[in-house]
């Protein structure tokens, strides 16, 4: 995961308007961001008390 984080631009602050260098992100980055989010959720689940 750490290598993936180094290679991929940071996740957008506003997920409804994903931008990269002030332009809308392309499909490749969108898929990569979504896959990274899902993988992190599976590997590091949030445990509610």
Backbone as a printed PyTorch tensor [residue, N CA C, xyz], in Angstrom:
tensor([[[  0.8140,  -1.1890,   0.0000],
         [  0.0000,   0.0000,   0.0000],
         [  0.8630,   1.2600,   0.0000]],

        [[  1.9830,   1.2210,   0.6720],
         [  2.8250,   2.4180,   0.7330],
         [  3.3910,   2.7550,  -0.6450]],

        [[  3.7520,   1.7270,  -1.4080],
         [  4.2690,   1.9890,  -2.7530],
         [  3.1630,   2.5770,  -3.6320]],

        [[  1.9740,   2.0540,  -3.4840],
         [  0.8340,   2.5750,  -4.2380],
         [  0.5970,   4.0410,  -3.8990]],

        [[  0.6890,   4.3890,  -2.6260],
         [  0.4840,   5.7700,  -2.2030],
         [  1.5470,   6.7010,  -2.7840]],

        [[  2.7550,   6.1900,  -2.9540],
         [  3.8240,   7.0080,  -3.5410],
         [  3.5900,   7.2490,  -5.0290]],

        [[  3.0620,   6.2460,  -5.7320],
         [  2.8950,   6.3480,  -7.1770],
         [  1.6530,   7.1340,  -7.5860]],

        [[  0.6310,   7.0750,  -6.7930],
         [ -0.6410,   7.7000,  -7.1250],
         [ -0.7480,   9.0950,  -6.5430]],

        [[ -1.2620,  10.0300,  -7.3180],
         [ -1.5050,  11.3500,  -6.7360],
         [ -2.4720,  11.2190,  -5.5540]],

        [[ -2.4360,  12.1370,  -4.6080],
         [ -3.2950,  12.0210,  -3.4350],
         [ -4.7740,  12.0270,  -3.8120]],

        [[ -5.5700,  11.3720,  -2.9840],
         [ -7.0060,  11.3510,  -3.2120],
         [ -7.5560,  12.7690,  -3.1810]],

        [[ -8.5420,  13.0570,  -4.0090],
         [ -9.0950,  14.4150,  -4.0250],
         [ -9.8350,  14.7320,  -2.7280]],

        [[ -9.7710,  15.9760,  -2.3150],
         [-10.4590,  16.3950,  -1.0970],
         [-11.9740,  16.3000,  -1.2850]],

        [[-12.4490,  16.6980,  -2.4560],
         [-13.8750,  16.6170,  -2.7640],
         [-14.0780,  15.4700,  -3.7410]],

        [[-14.6230,  14.3530,  -3.2660],
         [-14.7690,  13.1820,  -4.1110],
         [-15.8380,  13.3530,  -5.1860]],

        [[-16.6790,  14.3580,  -5.0430],
         [-17.7010,  14.6030,  -6.0650],
         [-17.1430,  15.3630,  -7.2590]],

        [[-16.0200,  16.0360,  -7.0630],
         [-15.3500,  16.7680,  -8.1390],
         [-13.8700,  16.4170,  -8.1150]],

        [[-13.5240,  15.2020,  -8.5230],
         [-12.1180,  14.7900,  -8.4740],
         [-11.2830,  15.5180,  -9.5130]],

        [[-10.3430,  16.2930,  -9.0410],
         [ -9.4700,  17.0350,  -9.9470],
         [ -8.0190,  16.6380,  -9.7220]],

        [[ -7.2590,  16.8210, -10.7590],
         [ -5.8310,  16.5320, -10.7390],
         [ -5.1600,  17.6660, -11.4960]],

        [[ -4.3660,  18.4580, -10.8140],
         [ -3.7360,  19.6360, -11.4180],
         [ -4.7820,  20.5860, -12.0060]],

        [[ -5.8530,  20.8160, -11.2610],
         [ -6.9480,  21.7250, -11.6310],
         [ -7.7390,  21.2720, -12.8510]],

        [[ -7.5880,  20.0190, -13.2590],
         [ -8.3820,  19.4560, -14.3530],
         [ -9.0970,  18.2240, -13.8130]],

        [[-10.2230,  17.8810, -14.4160],
         [-10.9130,  16.6630, -13.9990],
         [ -9.9940,  15.4660, -14.2220]],

        [[ -9.9850,  14.5670, -13.2700],
         [ -9.1440,  13.3790, -13.3650],
         [ -9.6740,  12.4410, -14.4410]],

        [[ -8.7780,  11.7190, -15.0940],
         [ -9.2190,  10.7820, -16.1250],
         [ -9.6840,   9.4690, -15.4870]],

        [[-10.2360,   8.5940, -16.3040],
         [-10.8050,   7.3390, -15.7970],
         [ -9.7770,   6.4640, -15.0980]],

        [[ -8.5610,   6.4590, -15.5900],
         [ -7.5200,   5.6320, -14.9770],
         [ -7.2950,   6.0300, -13.5280]],

        [[ -7.1830,   7.3240, -13.2810],
         [ -6.9710,   7.7850, -11.9120],
         [ -8.1960,   7.5270, -11.0520]],

        [[ -9.3870,   7.7070, -11.6000],
         [-10.6070,   7.4580, -10.8310],
         [-10.6850,   6.0050, -10.3820]],

        [[-10.4090,   5.0870, -11.2950],
         [-10.4470,   3.6610, -10.9570],
         [ -9.3800,   3.3390,  -9.9160]],

        [[ -8.1910,   3.8980, -10.0840],
         [ -7.0990,   3.6470,  -9.1540],
         [ -7.4580,   4.1790,  -7.7650]],

        [[ -8.0170,   5.3750,  -7.7010],
         [ -8.4230,   5.9380,  -6.4040],
         [ -9.4770,   5.0710,  -5.7240]],

        [[-10.4860,   4.6600,  -6.4880],
         [-11.5630,   3.8440,  -5.9120],
         [-11.0380,   2.4910,  -5.4390]],

        [[-10.1800,   1.8690,  -6.2400],
         [ -9.6120,   0.5750,  -5.8560],
         [ -8.7500,   0.7150,  -4.5970]],

        [[ -8.0030,   1.8000,  -4.5060],
         [ -7.1770,   2.0390,  -3.3180],
         [ -8.0400,   2.2170,  -2.0800]],

        [[ -9.1240,   2.9820,  -2.2090],
         [-10.0240,   3.1850,  -1.0750],
         [-10.6330,   1.8660,  -0.6180]],

        [[-11.0770,   1.0410,  -1.5690],
         [-11.6870,  -0.2380,  -1.2180],
         [-10.6660,  -1.1710,  -0.5740]],

        [[ -9.4630,  -1.2130,  -1.1120],
         [ -8.4290,  -2.0880,  -0.5590],
         [ -8.0760,  -1.6700,   0.8680]],

        [[ -7.9380,  -0.3740,   1.0950],
         [ -7.6300,   0.1030,   2.4450],
         [ -8.7560,  -0.2270,   3.4130]],

        [[ -9.9910,  -0.1250,   2.9420],
         [-11.1320,  -0.4390,   3.8130],
         [-11.1350,  -1.9210,   4.1900]],

        [[-10.7070,  -2.7680,   3.2780],
         [-10.6570,  -4.2120,   3.5590],
         [ -9.4630,  -4.5690,   4.4570]],

        [[ -8.3360,  -3.9420,   4.2110],
         [ -7.1250,  -4.2570,   4.9660],
         [ -7.1480,  -3.6250,   6.3490]],

        [[ -7.6240,  -2.3880,   6.4180],
         [ -7.6480,  -1.6430,   7.6810],
         [ -9.0880,  -1.2600,   8.0280]],

        [[ -9.9090,  -2.2360,   8.4320],
         [-11.3160,  -1.9070,   8.7190],
         [-11.4430,  -0.9990,   9.9250]],

        [[-12.4370,  -0.1270,   9.8540],
         [-12.7320,   0.7460,  10.9950],
         [-13.5810,  -0.0380,  11.9690]],

        [[-13.1560,  -0.0550,  13.1930],
         [-13.8800,  -0.7830,  14.2210],
         [-14.5980,   0.2410,  15.0960]],

        [[-15.9220,   0.1840,  15.0770],
         [-16.7060,   1.0870,  15.9040],
         [-16.9030,   0.4690,  17.2810]],

        [[-16.7150,   1.2920,  18.2970],
         [-16.9040,   0.8080,  19.6710],
         [-18.3280,   0.9640,  20.1020]]])
